[in-house]
Structure formats: C-alpha cells, structure tokens
Amino acid sequence: MSNYVRGRLEALGDAFWLRPALLVLLGVLAGEGAVSLEIAGWPDAVLSAGWLYAGGESGARALLSAIASSTIGVAGTTFSITVAALSLASGQMGPRLLRNFIRDAGNQIALGIFLGTFAYALIVLRTVRSTDEGAFVPHLAVTGALVLALLSVATLVWFVHHVASGINVETVIDLVHRDLQEAVGRLTLDCPDAQFPAAAPSGSPVRLETSGYLRALDEDALADWAANAGRTLILRVRPGDYVFPGVPIAEVTPGELVEAEEQLRNAMVLGPRQAAAQDLEFAVRQLAEVAVRALSPGINDPFTAVAVLDRFGDVLCWMTRRHLPGPVVLRDGQAVLFRRAIDYDGLLDAMFHMIRQAGASSAAVIVRLVEVLGIALEAETNPVRRTALRRHADLALAAGQRELHEPASVEDLRVRHTRCYETGLSQDQDEIAQ
C-alpha cells in the first residue's frame, strides 16, 4: 500500500462516527434478515430443539423493549466515559494525543455494538403483531436480540477495562512508541537511497490557493509526471508542513505552471491536523509532548520523561539498520523531483531539544538523556550519525551544568558524558582500523 493511499485511509480513521454507523447499518440489515428468514419458515425445523425463543407476542415485545432501552442507555454511558477519558488525556498528556483515543477501534466498535443492538431491537420490535393484528412473533429474530444483549454485556465489561488501561500513561507511551516503530519501518529504506550530486535547480514558483496541513503527498505520481513531461519539480514542502495560500509550495522547470498546479493539487491531501502516514516526525513529536508535559511544574513527573527517553533510545538503536530517503527522486537515472527529506539531525532535534530544555533542571532526566545517547552511540556505526549524537550529548552536558545546582548530580552527568564520548571514539577507531 502506498503512503498516499495510507494517508487517505488515515483521514477516514479520524472519523469517530464511521465504525459505529456501519455497525448500526449492520444491525438494521440483520434485523430485517432475521425477520425475512422467519417469514420464509426457516426456523421451523429447529424450534423443537429449544434453542429459539418460544414465547408469545407480549413477552417478545417486553423483551425487545427492555433490550432497546437498556442498550441505548449504556451507549450514552459509554459516550460519557469516553469524553471523560479524553478530557483526562488532554490535560495530562496533551491534546494532540486525543487523536489516538478518537482513532481507537475498540472504543468505536464498543459504541457501535450498543447502537447496533438498539437498532436491531427496534427493527424487530416493529414486526411483532398480536392476534388482533394478525399474530406474528419472529422467534429467530428475538433470539438474535438476546444474543446481542449478552454480547453487549460482555462488551461493556471489556470497554471499562479498555478505557481504564488506555488512559494509563505507560500504555499511551507504548502505543505511540509502536506507531513510531511502524513509521520508521515504513518510511525508511533497507538500503541507501540513490545519490545524485547535482544541486536543486531554480524554476518558476507554483502557488495554490488552498491551506492546511499536508497530510500526504503522492511523490511517485509527481515524479512520473515530471519524467513524462520533461520537467523538473522542486518541492518546498513535505508532509507535516502547513501549506499557506498563495505561498510557493514548489518550483518547476521549464515553467508550465497550469499543469504543474493541477498535478500538485491532485497529489496532495490537506487537512486541519497533521497525520502520521508520511511524517516520520509526527510520532516523535507526540512522544516528546508527553515528556514535556510530564516535566511541567504542575505535573513534575520525571519518570514519564525517562520512559519516553528509553523509547527514543530503542528507536535510534533500531534505526542503525535503516536508511533515510534521499532528497532526489530519479527516473531513468535523471533527477526529476527534488524534495525536502528529513535527515538524522532533524530527527534527533525533534526527539531531544524540547525534552532537554524542559528537563535540564532534573538530574534524573538529563543524566538519562546522556545515557540514552551513549547507548545509541554504541549501537551506531555511521560516523555522520555519531557526530550528531555527540552534539546532543554536548548540549545536554551544557544544559545540566547550567541548571543543576547539586555538585554530585553535575559530576554524575560529567561521568556519563565522558563514557558517551569514549564509546563514540572507540567506534571511530574501530572503523578506521577496518
């Protein structure tokens, strides 16, 4: 699946109503289907087995009414619990993490099961007729309502557990960490990208009168168009950037602005929020926000920040086997698309800058930051990346020396920093010897 298609699907996932609406529709169709099977005489062969509802019209109406009224009440309670969980998560972990709760399939399906059961019971209830109306009791459909009621009870128990565990900060960190790992695996390469030494040319600016966050961009389609049309396209924006109306977002040479504008418009997915489909820094920023909020004076939770740093260290060690995409897209050996690709320095800046600035006065956080950088240095073999890791270790040491007031903490930080440098230098010497 291409990243562009993934971005389109991700936009659908932001719609909290989609899965519940589909389950309500399924409940309506299931109710109509069960009644139709009853009319067709299908359940007659199994009624004697005692598995189907065998009561009369008044009992069926009372049962269906009870199921309908109770499930719609539980649905309202479920919605209230979800809103309370969202409010708590917004205050403690940041409003941008609400996206993860809204997109949670479990919450959506639980609400959909309650509403679908309600819709099913109503559809079946309207078909029950007394003797005066021409007696008809859909035994199969009433039995289906009982099964759905039991399913709703089980779903309610599971939902309470799911919400209680879902708002736990460790659970949230782990979920975002998995999102980041998945994004790294999807947006990085097994082998180094093709290198093209030529600098990006200058061309005619391309402007669009639209605005919003660039959620996805079909770079392959743009590169194919540029190759077929004999053009070179230079992108000024990348997924995650905000597109401003009337501001150049690309350059094309030779200039064919009308066609280039149409191609860019078709290749871009804009929205009011950022998305993770093609933005590697998105999950990084989410994790960093959890750490920064935990270090705020109102919360003062360094343990959460340390947990975030551990996840960043895990990702950096895993990235030693991965390669970031290059800034040039080639077609038949020719550079047809120049893009703003994320580099390793930028990724480290997104991970550590804000945490270092917010946690410089916390010995536990700043020392763990240097330790994590040292672990990443031990795993990394690329000299350019090791230089970037050392730069952040130096920044952490300077921040700690400036903000920490306890001499023992400063000395501990210096020891960790020295070990970090010794690890990096030994790696450099091993590479030179090879």
C-alpha positions in Angstrom: 0.0 0.0 0.0 1.4 3.4 -1.0 1.9 6.1 1.6 -0.5 8.3 -0.4 -3.3 5.7 -0.1 -2.4 5.2 3.5 -2.8 8.9 4.1 -6.3 8.8 2.6 -7.3 5.8 4.8 -5.8 7.5 7.9 -8.1 10.5 7.2 -11.1 8.1 7.3 -9.8 6.7 10.6 -10.1 10.1 12.2 -13.9 9.9 11.7 -15.2 8.6 15.1 -18.7 8.0 13.7 -17.7 5.7 10.8 -17.4 2.3 12.6 -20.5 2.9 14.8 -22.5 4.0 11.7 -21.5 0.8 9.9 -22.5 -1.3 12.9 -25.9 0.4 13.2 -26.4 -0.3 9.5 -25.4 -3.9 10.1 -27.9 -4.1 12.9 -30.7 -2.9 10.7 -29.9 -5.3 8.0 -29.5 -8.2 10.4 -32.9 -7.4 11.9 -34.6 -7.3 8.5 -32.8 -10.5 7.5 -33.8 -12.4 10.6 -37.5 -11.4 10.2 -37.3 -12.4 6.5 -36.0 -15.9 7.5 -38.8 -16.2 9.9 -41.4 -15.4 7.3 -39.7 -17.9 4.9 -40.2 -20.7 7.6 -36.5 -21.4 8.1 -36.6 -21.8 11.9 -39.4 -24.4 12.0 -37.0 -27.3 11.8 -35.1 -26.3 14.9 -37.8 -24.8 17.1 -38.3 -28.1 18.9 -34.7 -28.1 20.0 -35.4 -25.3 22.5 -32.7 -23.0 21.3 -35.0 -20.3 19.9 -37.3 -18.0 21.8 -40.7 -19.7 22.1 -42.8 -17.1 24.0 -45.8 -15.1 22.8 -46.3 -11.7 21.4 -46.5 -9.8 24.8 -43.3 -11.4 26.0 -41.4 -10.7 22.8 -42.4 -7.0 22.9 -41.4 -6.7 26.6 -38.1 -8.4 25.9 -37.3 -6.3 22.8 -38.3 -3.1 24.5 -36.1 -3.8 27.5 -33.1 -4.6 25.3 -33.6 -1.5 23.2 -34.0 0.9 26.2 -31.1 -0.6 28.1 -28.6 -0.6 25.2 -29.3 3.0 24.3 -28.7 3.9 27.9 -25.5 2.0 28.0 -24.4 3.7 24.8 -24.9 7.1 26.4 -22.9 6.0 29.4 -20.2 4.7 27.1 -20.0 8.0 25.3 -19.8 9.9 28.7 -16.9 7.6 29.8 -15.1 8.2 26.5 -15.5 12.0 26.9 -14.2 11.9 30.4 -11.2 9.8 29.3 -10.5 12.2 26.5 -10.6 15.2 28.9 -8.2 13.4 31.3 -5.8 12.5 28.5 -5.9 16.0 27.1 -4.9 17.6 30.4 -2.2 15.1 31.4 -0.7 14.0 28.0 -1.5 16.7 25.5 -4.5 17.5 23.2 -2.7 16.1 20.2 -2.8 12.6 21.7 -6.6 12.8 21.6 -6.2 11.6 18.0 -5.1 8.2 19.3 -8.2 7.8 21.6 -10.6 9.0 18.8 -9.0 6.6 16.3 -9.1 3.7 18.8 -11.0 0.9 17.0 -12.0 -0.6 20.3 -13.9 2.5 21.5 -15.6 2.9 18.2 -16.7 -0.8 17.9 -17.9 -0.9 21.5 -20.2 2.1 20.9 -21.2 0.6 17.6 -22.2 -2.7 19.2 -24.5 -0.9 21.7 -26.1 1.3 19.0 -26.3 -1.7 16.5 -28.1 -3.8 19.2 -30.5 -0.9 19.8 -31.3 -0.6 16.0 -31.7 -4.3 15.7 -34.2 -4.5 18.6 -36.2 -1.6 17.1 -36.4 -3.2 13.7 -37.6 -6.5 15.1 -40.0 -4.9 17.6 -42.0 -3.2 14.8 -42.8 -6.6 13.2 -44.3 -8.2 16.4 -48.1 -8.4 16.0 -50.8 -9.5 18.4 -53.7 -11.8 17.5 -55.9 -8.8 16.6 -53.3 -7.6 14.2 -52.6 -11.0 12.7 -50.4 -12.8 15.1 -46.7 -12.9 14.3 -43.7 -13.4 16.6 -40.3 -13.6 14.9 -38.8 -16.2 17.2 -35.4 -16.3 15.4 -35.1 -12.5 15.4 -36.0 -12.3 19.2 -33.4 -15.0 19.9 -30.9 -12.9 17.9 -31.7 -9.9 20.1 -31.0 -12.0 23.2 -27.6 -13.0 21.8 -26.8 -9.3 21.0 -27.9 -8.3 24.6 -25.4 -10.8 26.0 -22.7 -9.6 23.6 -23.4 -6.0 24.8 -22.9 -7.1 28.5 -19.6 -8.6 27.6 -18.6 -5.5 25.6 -19.4 -3.2 28.5 -17.1 -5.2 30.8 -14.4 -5.1 28.2 -14.9 -1.4 27.5 -14.5 -0.4 31.1 -11.2 -2.4 31.3 -10.0 -1.0 27.9 -10.6 2.7 28.9 -9.1 2.2 32.4 -5.9 0.7 30.9 -5.9 3.0 27.9 -5.5 6.2 29.9 -2.5 4.8 31.7 0.5 6.9 30.7 2.7 3.8 30.2 0.1 2.3 27.9 -0.1 5.5 25.9 3.7 5.8 25.6 3.9 2.2 24.4 1.2 2.7 21.8 2.8 5.9 20.4 6.2 4.1 20.5 4.8 1.3 18.4 3.4 3.9 16.0 6.8 5.4 15.7 8.4 2.0 15.1 5.9 1.3 12.4 6.5 4.7 10.8 10.3 4.1 10.8 9.9 0.7 9.2 7.5 2.2 6.5 9.3 5.5 5.8 12.9 4.4 5.9 14.8 2.1 3.5 16.7 -1.2 3.7 19.5 0.1 1.5 20.9 3.6 1.0 18.9 5.8 -1.4 20.2 6.7 -4.8 22.6 9.6 -4.6 22.5 12.5 -7.1 25.2 15.1 -6.6 23.6 17.9 -8.6 22.0 20.8 -6.6 18.3 21.6 -7.0 17.8 24.0 -9.9 15.6 27.0 -9.7 12.4 27.3 -11.6 9.0 29.1 -11.8 7.2 29.1 -8.4 4.0 27.2 -8.2 1.3 28.6 -5.9 -2.0 27.1 -4.7 -4.9 29.0 -3.2 -5.5 26.3 -0.6 -4.4 25.9 3.0 -4.0 23.2 5.7 -1.5 20.7 6.9 0.0 18.5 4.2 -1.2 15.0 5.4 0.0 13.0 2.4 1.8 13.6 -0.9 2.0 11.2 -3.9 5.6 11.8 -4.8 5.7 8.8 -7.2 2.9 10.3 -9.3 4.6 13.7 -9.3 7.9 12.1 -10.4 6.2 10.1 -13.1 4.5 13.2 -14.5 7.8 15.2 -14.4 9.6 12.4 -16.2 7.0 12.0 -18.9 6.6 15.8 -19.4 10.3 16.5 -19.4 10.1 18.7 -16.3 12.0 19.0 -13.1 9.9 19.6 -9.9 11.4 21.1 -6.8 9.2 20.7 -3.7 9.3 23.3 -0.9 7.0 21.5 1.5 6.9 18.0 2.9 4.2 16.0 4.8 3.7 17.6 8.1 4.2 21.2 6.9 1.4 23.8 6.9 0.5 25.0 3.4 -0.3 28.7 3.2 -2.5 30.1 0.4 -0.6 31.9 -2.3 2.8 31.0 -1.0 5.0 29.0 -3.4 5.0 25.3 -2.5 7.1 24.1 -5.4 9.1 25.2 -8.4 9.0 23.7 -11.9 11.4 24.0 -14.8 10.8 24.6 -17.6 7.8 26.5 -16.3 4.4 25.0 -17.2 2.5 26.4 -14.2 -1.1 25.4 -15.0 -0.3 21.8 -15.5 2.1 21.7 -12.5 -0.6 23.3 -10.3 -3.1 20.6 -11.4 -0.7 17.8 -10.7 0.2 19.1 -7.3 -3.4 19.7 -6.3 -4.2 16.1 -7.2 -1.2 14.7 -5.4 -1.8 16.5 -2.1 -4.0 15.6 0.8 -4.6 18.6 3.1 -6.4 18.6 6.4 -6.8 20.6 9.6 -4.5 18.2 11.5 -1.2 16.5 10.9 -1.0 12.8 10.1 1.5 10.0 10.6 1.2 8.4 7.2 4.2 10.1 5.7 5.5 12.3 8.5 8.2 10.5 10.5 8.5 13.3 13.0 4.8 13.1 13.9 5.0 10.2 16.3 8.3 11.7 17.6 6.6 14.9 18.5 3.8 13.0 20.2 6.2 11.2 22.4 8.2 14.3 23.1 5.0 16.2 24.1 4.2 13.5 26.7 7.6 14.0 28.2 7.5 17.8 28.1 4.1 17.9 29.8 5.3 15.4 32.4 8.1 17.8 33.2 5.9 20.9 33.6 5.7 22.4 37.1 2.1 21.3 37.5 2.8 17.6 37.0 6.5 17.2 37.7 6.8 13.6 36.7 10.4 12.8 35.6 9.7 9.1 35.5 7.4 9.6 32.5 10.1 11.6 30.7 12.6 8.9 31.4 10.2 6.3 29.9 9.9 8.4 26.8 13.7 8.7 26.5 14.0 5.0 26.8 11.6 4.6 23.8 13.6 7.1 21.8 16.8 5.1 22.5 15.1 2.0 21.3 14.1 3.6 18.0 17.6 5.0 17.5 19.2 1.6 18.0 16.7 0.1 15.6 17.4 2.8 13.1 21.1 1.7 12.8 19.9 -0.8 10.2 17.7 1.7 8.3 18.4 4.5 5.9 16.6 7.7 5.4 15.2 8.6 2.0 17.4 11.0 -0.1 16.4 14.4 -1.3 16.2 13.4 -5.0 13.8 11.0 -6.9 15.3 9.6 -10.1 13.6 8.3 -13.2 15.8 6.5 -15.8 18.9 8.0 -14.0 17.6 11.5 -14.2 16.7 13.7 -11.3 13.0 14.7 -11.9 11.9 15.5 -8.3 13.8 17.3 -5.5 12.1 17.0 -2.1 12.6 18.2 1.4 13.7 14.9 3.0 14.1 14.5 6.8 17.6 14.0 7.9 19.1 12.3 11.0 20.0 15.6 12.6 16.4 16.8 12.3 15.1 13.6 13.8 17.3 14.0 16.8 16.3 17.6 17.2 12.7 16.6 17.3 13.4 13.9 19.9 15.6 15.8 22.3 15.6 19.6 22.0 12.3 20.2 23.9 13.0 17.5 26.5 16.4 18.8 27.2 15.1 22.3 27.6 12.3 21.3 29.9 14.3 18.8 31.9 17.6 20.5 32.3 16.9 21.1 36.0 16.0 17.5 36.6 19.1 15.4 37.3 17.2 12.1 36.6 16.1 13.3 33.1 19.3 15.0 31.9 21.5 12.1 33.1 19.2 9.6 31.4 19.3 11.6 28.3 23.1 11.4 28.1 22.9 7.7 28.9 20.5 7.0 26.1 22.7 9.0 23.7 25.7 6.8 24.8 23.7 3.6 24.2 22.7 4.9 20.7 26.4 5.7 20.0 27.4 2.2 21.0 24.9 0.7 18.5 25.5 3.2 15.7 28.3 2.7 13.2 27.7 5.6 10.8 30.2 8.4 11.6 27.9 11.2 10.5 25.2 10.0 12.8 27.6 9.5 15.7 28.7 13.2 15.2 25.0 14.2 15.6 24.6 12.1 18.7 27.7 13.6 20.3 26.3 17.1 19.5 23.2 16.4 21.6 25.3 14.9 24.4 27.4 18.1 24.5 24.1 20.2 24.6 22.8 18.0 27.4 26.0 18.4 29.4 26.0 22.2 28.9 22.3 22.4 30.0 22.9 20.3 33.0 26.0 22.2 34.1 24.0 25.4 33.8 20.8 24.3 35.6 21.8 21.6 38.1 22.7 23.0 41.5 23.8 19.8 43.3 27.6 19.1 42.7 27.1 15.4 42.9 24.5 15.5 40.1 26.8 17.6 37.9 29.7 15.2 38.5 27.4 12.2 37.7 26.4 13.9 34.4 30.1 14.5 33.5 30.9 10.9 34.1 28.0 9.8 31.8 29.1 12.3 29.2 32.7 11.0 29.3 31.6 7.4 28.8 29.4 8.6 25.9 32.4 10.2 24.2 34.7 7.2 24.9 32.1 4.9 23.3 31.9 7.1 20.2 35.7 7.4 19.9 36.2 3.7 20.2 33.7 3.1 17.5 35.5 5.6 15.3 38.9 3.9 15.9 37.4 0.5 15.1 36.1 1.8 11.8 39.4 3.4 10.9 41.2 0.1 11.7 38.9 -1.7 9.4 
